[in-house]
Every structure is written in structure tokens, then in C-alpha cells.
Amino acid sequence: METRGCCLIDRSIPIAKSGANQLRVVRVLARLAMWCLEQALPLDREVLLDPDTVERFVSVGLQGDRSRATYRATLRRIGPLLTTKAPWEPRAATVARRQVAQPYDREELRTLLRDALVQPTPGRVRAARALLSLGAGAGLDGRWSSRVAADDVSRHDGLVLVSVGDPAARTVPVLAAWEDEVWALAASAGGDFLVGGRSTARNRAGALAASFFVPLGHPRLSAPRLRSTWLVTHLAMGTRLPELARAAGLQGVTVLSDLLEFVPAVDDIDALMMLRGQS
């Protein structure tokens, strides 16, 4: 049986990385070959590994077999490799999925706040406080958080607003829980940025975060994770996506959809009321 499977394999084509996987492929092809003989089909790889033949074999020849999905996946993978005429559709180009930074949970955020206040120098305390409040409070990651000056922070109608430049220049309202902290940092910044100093180095936020003292077992401060925390906070509050995307400087909502798994669920009654159009 396995000999029939081997005759279908071009040994110059890598169909499996390990010997065990190659043996598995041979067994799959052998079973396909036996079925095709029963159906009076010629042992021609272009016929046996035609997409229609493969589908009929899996649907009819393997009816009731628990391994049908495995057989189908194996044959669909090796079919295009072992044939030149069978009408297999070319595989779509793989698109790398951007990995969104995981948000902090409430306990992690409380731990970061405590750790920020016990940094070994006043400068590091200030930098940690600023990165935390601008990240979790206004969604600013390293592209903006290390370059916010006192003049960029303002009050308007009871709101604390932070203006940022490129990329995606905009003005962002600070979450109420972080307003006092951002305002206090701005009031004491003088001519420096809120994180301290006047460095405009591209990776300033990352360099500052790397310099912080982190007790064993505590989370490290990460500007991208703080931004994700801010986004999830807004999603959990029900902030409309168009307004949230603008405040975040986003061109689309892909990042927001990637964060949905971190948004706490509401109870069934509240969900039904929202879907009905009631708050």
C-alpha cells in the first residue's frame, strides 16, 4: 500500500520536514491511491491529486472516519506541490498580523503606580509618573509621551487636554482619573517636557522605561501597553469608535478589534438594552 503512495511523490520536493511526517504523507497518499483504484481511476498524480478527486475521496471514501479533516488538510497542502496541471488555486500571500500590546489589568496598573513613586531618583519618579499618566490617561505611547511640554497641556470647560504633534497631530482629552496627575506634572515642568529634560531622541520613552527599577515579579512599564490600557478603558466605557479612533490618531479600527478580547463583558440584560438602543 505504501509503495503506491511513494510512487506519487517526487523526492526532490520537500513535502514534510521530518521522517515521521513524510511517512504520514505516504500513508495518506496510499489510502487515496487504493480508493482511486476502486473507483477505476488511473494512478496519475494529476488525476489523484486533482482538487475534485481529493474532495470526493474525503467526502465519500472517508465517510465516518474521524481523521477526515487531517486527510483533507494534508492533501490540500501537498496537492499543489506534487502537481503541475491540477487546478489548485495559488495560495494567498501570507500577511503578517500585527501584534497588539496587551493592556495592563487593574492590579498591574496599581502596582506600576506604586513602583513609580519609589524610583531611586526624583528624575525617574517624574518620568515614570509622566509616562504612566500620559499613556493610561491619554493613550500616548513613545511617539508622543516623551515630548509633551507644559504648554501642550490646557484646561477647557473643566477638561484637561493634551495637544500632540506628528504623527497624527491632535488634541486628546485626559481621562478624569488621570487629570489631576497630568495637570500637576505640567504645572511643575517649567521649560522641560513632562517626563523631564528636553531630549527629542526617537526612543526616549523606551530608554526611560528601561532605566526604571522594577521589583522582582512586578510588571515592567511599557508605553505601548499603557496605550492599549487606555483604548480598552474607552471600549469598556462604550466610547464611540469614530471619536476614539480620532483621539487615538488611528486611521482605522483594526487595532481596536484586536483588543476586544480584553474588554469586560456586560451582563445579558445590559447587552440586550444596548442592542435595543437604550443606554
C-alpha positions as CSV (number, residue, x, y, z in Angstrom):
1,M,0.0,0.0,0.0
2,E,2.7,2.4,1.0
3,T,4.6,1.7,-2.3
4,R,1.6,3.1,-4.2
5,G,1.9,6.3,-2.1
6,C,5.6,6.5,-2.7
7,C,5.2,6.4,-6.5
8,L,3.2,9.6,-6.3
9,I,6.0,11.5,-4.5
10,D,8.7,13.5,-6.3
11,R,11.6,13.1,-3.8
12,S,13.1,16.4,-5.0
13,I,10.1,18.2,-3.5
14,P,10.1,18.8,0.3
15,I,6.7,17.6,1.3
16,A,7.5,17.2,5.0
17,K,10.3,18.4,7.4
18,S,10.7,15.1,9.4
19,G,10.8,11.5,8.5
20,A,7.7,10.8,10.7
21,N,5.7,13.5,8.8
22,Q,6.9,12.2,5.5
23,L,5.7,8.7,6.4
24,R,2.3,10.1,7.4
25,V,2.1,11.8,3.9
26,V,2.9,8.4,2.2
27,R,0.2,6.7,4.2
28,V,-2.4,9.4,3.2
29,L,-1.4,9.0,-0.5
30,A,-1.5,5.2,-0.2
31,R,-5.1,5.3,1.1
32,L,-6.0,7.8,-1.7
33,A,-4.4,5.6,-4.3
34,M,-6.3,2.5,-3.1
35,W,-9.6,4.3,-3.2
36,C,-8.9,5.6,-6.7
37,L,-8.1,2.1,-7.9
38,E,-11.5,1.0,-6.5
39,Q,-13.1,3.9,-8.5
40,A,-11.2,2.8,-11.7
41,L,-9.3,6.0,-11.8
42,P,-5.8,5.9,-13.3
43,L,-2.8,6.2,-10.9
44,D,-1.8,9.5,-12.3
45,R,-0.8,12.2,-9.8
46,E,-2.6,14.9,-11.8
47,V,-5.8,12.8,-11.5
48,L,-5.4,11.5,-8.0
49,L,-4.4,14.9,-6.6
50,D,-7.0,16.9,-8.6
51,P,-9.0,19.1,-6.1
52,D,-12.2,17.4,-7.1
53,T,-10.8,13.9,-6.6
54,V,-9.4,14.9,-3.2
55,E,-12.8,16.3,-2.1
56,R,-14.7,13.2,-3.3
57,F,-12.2,10.9,-1.6
58,V,-12.6,12.8,1.7
59,S,-16.4,13.1,1.5
60,V,-17.1,9.6,0.2
61,G,-14.1,7.4,0.7
62,L,-13.5,8.6,4.2
63,Q,-17.2,8.9,5.3
64,G,-17.4,8.3,9.0
65,D,-13.6,8.5,9.5
66,R,-12.6,10.8,12.4
67,S,-9.4,11.7,10.5
68,R,-11.2,13.2,7.5
69,A,-10.1,16.8,8.4
70,T,-6.5,15.7,8.7
71,Y,-6.6,13.9,5.4
72,R,-8.1,16.9,3.6
73,A,-5.6,19.3,5.1
74,T,-2.6,17.0,4.2
75,L,-3.8,16.5,0.6
76,R,-4.6,20.2,0.1
77,R,-1.1,21.0,1.3
78,I,0.8,18.6,-0.9
79,G,-1.5,18.6,-3.9
80,P,-0.1,21.9,-5.3
81,L,3.5,20.7,-4.6
82,L,3.1,17.4,-6.5
83,T,1.1,18.5,-9.5
84,T,1.6,20.9,-12.3
85,K,-1.7,20.7,-14.2
86,A,-4.3,20.1,-11.4
87,P,-6.3,23.2,-10.9
88,W,-5.2,24.1,-7.4
89,E,-5.7,27.8,-6.6
90,P,-2.5,29.6,-5.7
91,R,-2.1,30.3,-2.0
92,A,-2.8,33.8,-1.0
93,A,0.3,35.7,0.2
94,T,0.7,35.5,3.9
95,V,0.1,38.8,5.7
96,A,1.9,39.3,8.9
97,R,-0.6,40.1,11.7
98,R,0.4,43.0,13.8
99,Q,0.7,42.0,17.4
100,V,-1.2,44.5,19.6
101,A,0.4,45.2,23.0
102,Q,-1.5,43.5,25.9
103,P,-3.2,46.0,28.2
104,Y,-2.5,46.1,31.9
105,D,-5.2,44.8,34.3
106,R,-6.2,46.9,37.3
107,E,-3.8,45.3,39.7
108,E,-0.9,45.6,37.4
109,L,-1.7,49.3,36.9
110,R,-1.9,49.8,40.7
111,T,1.5,48.1,41.0
112,L,3.0,50.4,38.4
113,L,1.7,53.4,40.2
114,R,3.3,52.3,43.5
115,D,6.6,51.5,41.8
116,A,6.7,54.8,40.0
117,L,6.7,56.6,43.4
118,V,9.7,54.6,44.8
119,Q,12.1,55.1,41.9
120,P,15.7,55.8,43.2
121,T,15.9,59.4,41.9
122,P,13.4,62.3,41.6
123,G,14.0,62.4,37.9
124,R,13.0,58.8,37.4
125,V,10.0,59.3,39.7
126,R,8.9,62.2,37.5
127,A,9.5,60.2,34.2
128,A,7.6,57.2,35.5
129,R,4.6,59.3,36.6
130,A,4.5,61.2,33.3
131,L,4.7,58.1,31.1
132,L,2.0,56.4,33.2
133,S,-0.4,59.3,33.3
134,L,0.0,60.2,29.6
135,G,-0.2,56.6,28.5
136,A,-3.0,55.3,30.6
137,G,-4.7,58.7,30.8
138,A,-4.4,59.9,27.2
139,G,-3.3,56.9,25.2
140,L,0.1,58.4,24.3
141,D,2.8,55.9,23.6
142,G,6.5,56.6,22.9
143,R,5.8,58.6,19.7
144,W,4.3,61.4,21.8
145,S,4.5,60.8,25.6
146,S,8.2,61.8,25.9
147,R,7.7,65.1,24.0
148,V,4.7,66.7,25.9
149,A,5.6,70.1,27.3
150,A,3.7,72.2,29.8
151,D,2.4,74.4,27.0
152,D,0.8,71.3,25.4
153,V,-1.5,70.8,28.5
154,S,-4.5,73.0,28.9
155,R,-7.9,73.2,30.6
156,H,-11.1,73.9,28.8
157,D,-14.6,73.6,30.2
158,G,-13.4,71.5,33.0
159,L,-11.4,69.1,30.8
160,V,-7.7,68.6,30.8
161,L,-6.5,68.4,27.2
162,V,-3.1,67.3,25.8
163,S,-2.0,68.5,22.3
164,V,0.4,66.3,20.4
165,G,2.2,66.7,17.1
166,D,3.1,64.3,14.3
167,P,2.4,61.5,13.6
168,A,-1.3,62.3,13.8
169,A,-1.4,65.7,15.4
170,R,-4.5,66.1,17.6
171,T,-5.8,67.2,21.0
172,V,-6.7,64.4,23.4
173,P,-8.9,64.7,26.5
174,V,-7.4,63.1,29.5
175,L,-9.4,60.5,31.4
176,A,-10.9,62.0,34.5
177,A,-9.0,59.7,36.8
178,W,-5.7,61.0,35.4
179,E,-6.5,64.7,35.0
180,D,-5.0,65.9,38.3
181,E,-1.8,64.0,37.8
182,V,-1.2,65.3,34.3
183,W,-2.1,68.9,35.4
184,A,0.3,68.7,38.3
185,L,3.1,67.4,36.1
186,A,2.5,70.2,33.6
187,A,2.4,72.8,36.4
188,S,5.8,71.7,37.7
189,A,7.5,71.0,34.3
190,G,8.9,74.5,33.7
191,G,10.7,74.5,30.4
192,D,11.2,70.7,30.4
193,F,9.0,68.0,28.9
194,L,6.6,66.4,31.4
195,V,9.0,63.4,31.6
196,G,11.9,65.7,32.4
197,G,14.6,67.2,30.2
198,R,14.4,68.3,26.6
199,S,15.6,65.2,24.8
200,T,13.8,64.6,21.5
201,A,15.6,61.2,20.9
202,R,13.3,58.9,19.0
203,N,13.4,56.1,21.6
204,R,13.3,58.3,24.6
205,A,10.3,56.7,26.2
206,G,11.7,53.2,25.8
207,A,15.1,54.3,27.2
208,L,13.4,55.8,30.2
209,A,11.2,52.8,30.8
210,A,14.3,50.5,30.6
211,S,16.0,52.6,33.3
212,F,13.3,52.2,35.9
213,F,13.8,50.0,38.9
214,V,11.4,47.1,38.8
215,P,10.9,44.9,41.9
216,L,11.0,41.1,41.3
217,G,7.8,39.8,39.9
218,H,6.4,43.2,39.1
219,P,5.3,44.3,35.6
220,R,7.6,46.5,33.6
221,L,6.4,49.9,32.4
222,S,5.6,49.8,28.7
223,A,4.3,52.7,26.7
224,P,2.5,50.5,24.1
225,R,0.8,48.5,26.9
226,L,-0.3,51.7,28.5
227,R,-1.8,52.9,25.2
228,S,-3.7,49.6,24.9
229,T,-4.9,50.0,28.5
230,W,-6.3,53.4,27.6
231,L,-8.0,52.0,24.5
232,V,-9.6,49.1,26.4
233,T,-10.8,51.6,29.1
234,H,-12.7,53.6,26.4
235,L,-14.1,50.5,24.8
236,A,-15.3,49.2,28.1
237,M,-17.0,52.6,28.7
238,G,-18.7,52.5,25.4
239,T,-16.9,55.4,23.7
240,R,-18.0,55.5,20.1
241,L,-15.4,54.1,17.7
242,P,-15.1,57.2,15.3
243,E,-14.3,59.5,18.3
244,L,-12.0,57.0,19.9
245,A,-10.1,56.4,16.6
246,R,-9.6,60.2,16.1
247,A,-8.4,60.7,19.7
248,A,-6.0,57.8,19.3
249,G,-4.7,59.0,16.0
250,L,-5.8,55.8,14.2
251,Q,-6.6,55.6,10.5
252,G,-8.8,52.6,11.0
253,V,-10.2,50.3,13.8
254,T,-8.1,47.1,13.3
255,V,-6.2,47.7,16.5
256,L,-9.4,48.2,18.3
257,S,-10.9,45.0,17.1
258,D,-7.7,43.2,18.2
259,L,-8.3,44.5,21.7
260,L,-11.9,43.3,22.0
261,E,-11.0,40.1,23.9
262,F,-9.7,42.3,26.8
263,V,-13.0,44.3,27.1
264,P,-15.0,43.0,30.1
265,A,-18.4,41.6,29.2
266,V,-21.6,43.2,30.4
267,D,-24.5,41.1,31.7
268,D,-27.1,39.8,29.4
269,I,-29.8,42.4,30.3
270,D,-27.4,45.4,29.8
271,A,-26.3,43.9,26.5
272,L,-29.9,43.5,25.3
273,M,-30.8,47.1,26.3
274,M,-27.8,48.4,24.4
275,L,-28.7,46.4,21.3
276,R,-32.2,47.7,21.6
277,G,-30.9,51.2,21.5
278,Q,-31.2,52.0,25.2
279,S,-28.4,53.1,27.5
